[in-house]
Amino acid sequence: FNQQEISKMSMPGGFGHDNRAATAEEQAILDGVKGDVEAKLAKNFNHFRAISYVTQVVAGTNYIFKVKADEDYIHVKVAKPLPHTGQPPFLMHVDTGNHTHESPITP
């Protein structure tokens, strides 16, 4: 790894500092908790798309996603257990604060 690649990696125990653009892989993780987010907020979303994310490496990976949920931006924290556990990702927290497309993701 070069220094630039290393600086973009998450440090164990802490969230990475660089927001990364979400891909189909991250969208699939988010899709897995969409129903839990809707239940927690007591609303259904027609549009629910991961925009960007940061990660924290622990016993698995924690994600904080910036999500375009219909007309709003929300932050969704999801834990993805290690593969050997056989456990699916699960919802940890939803932050519906005054987020915008430009606002940073902060743990």
C-alpha positions in Angstrom: 0.0 0.0 0.0 1.1 3.5 -0.6 0.7 6.3 1.9 -2.4 7.7 0.2 -4.1 4.3 0.3 -3.1 3.8 4.0 -4.5 7.2 4.9 -7.9 6.2 3.5 -8.2 2.9 5.4 -10.2 2.7 8.6 -8.1 2.4 11.7 -9.1 -0.5 14.0 -11.4 0.9 16.6 -12.0 4.3 14.9 -14.1 5.5 12.0 -12.2 6.4 8.8 -12.1 10.1 8.0 -12.8 9.9 4.3 -16.3 9.6 3.0 -16.4 7.0 0.3 -18.9 6.8 -2.6 -21.3 4.0 -2.0 -21.3 1.1 -4.5 -23.7 -1.8 -5.1 -22.1 -3.7 -2.3 -22.9 -1.0 0.3 -26.4 -0.5 -1.2 -27.0 -4.2 -0.6 -26.0 -3.9 3.1 -28.3 -0.8 3.4 -31.2 -2.6 1.6 -30.9 -5.3 4.3 -31.9 -2.9 7.0 -34.3 -0.7 5.1 -37.4 -2.3 6.8 -35.8 -1.7 10.3 -35.2 2.0 9.4 -38.7 2.4 8.2 -40.1 0.7 11.3 -37.9 2.9 13.6 -39.0 6.1 11.8 -42.6 4.9 11.3 -42.6 5.8 7.6 -42.0 4.0 4.2 -39.5 5.2 1.7 -39.9 4.9 -2.0 -36.4 6.2 -2.6 -33.7 4.8 -0.3 -30.2 5.1 -1.7 -26.7 5.0 -0.1 -24.8 8.1 -1.2 -21.6 7.7 0.8 -20.2 6.0 3.9 -17.5 5.7 6.5 -16.4 2.5 8.2 -15.1 1.4 11.5 -13.2 -1.9 11.8 -14.1 -3.8 15.0 -15.2 -7.5 15.4 -16.7 -7.0 11.9 -17.4 -3.6 10.3 -19.6 -0.8 11.3 -20.9 1.5 8.6 -22.4 5.0 8.8 -24.2 5.6 5.5 -25.4 9.0 4.2 -28.8 8.0 2.7 -31.1 9.8 0.4 -34.4 8.8 1.8 -37.1 10.3 -0.5 -36.5 14.0 -0.2 -34.4 13.9 3.0 -30.8 12.9 3.9 -30.4 10.7 6.9 -27.4 8.9 8.5 -27.8 5.1 9.2 -25.4 3.2 11.3 -25.2 -0.6 10.5 -23.1 -3.3 12.0 -21.8 -6.1 9.7 -20.6 -9.1 11.8 -17.6 -11.1 10.7 -18.5 -13.7 7.9 -17.8 -16.7 10.1 -20.7 -15.7 12.4 -23.3 -16.2 9.7 -25.1 -13.2 11.1 -26.6 -10.6 8.7 -25.9 -6.9 9.0 -28.1 -5.1 11.6 -29.3 -1.6 12.3 -27.6 0.2 15.1 -28.9 3.8 14.8 -30.7 6.3 12.6 -29.9 10.0 12.7 -32.5 12.2 11.1 -30.7 15.5 12.0 -30.4 18.4 9.5 -28.3 16.5 7.0 -27.6 17.7 3.4 -25.9 16.1 0.4 -22.8 18.2 1.4 -22.7 17.6 5.1 -20.0 15.3 6.5 -20.7 12.0 8.1 -19.5 12.2 11.7 -19.6 9.4 14.1 
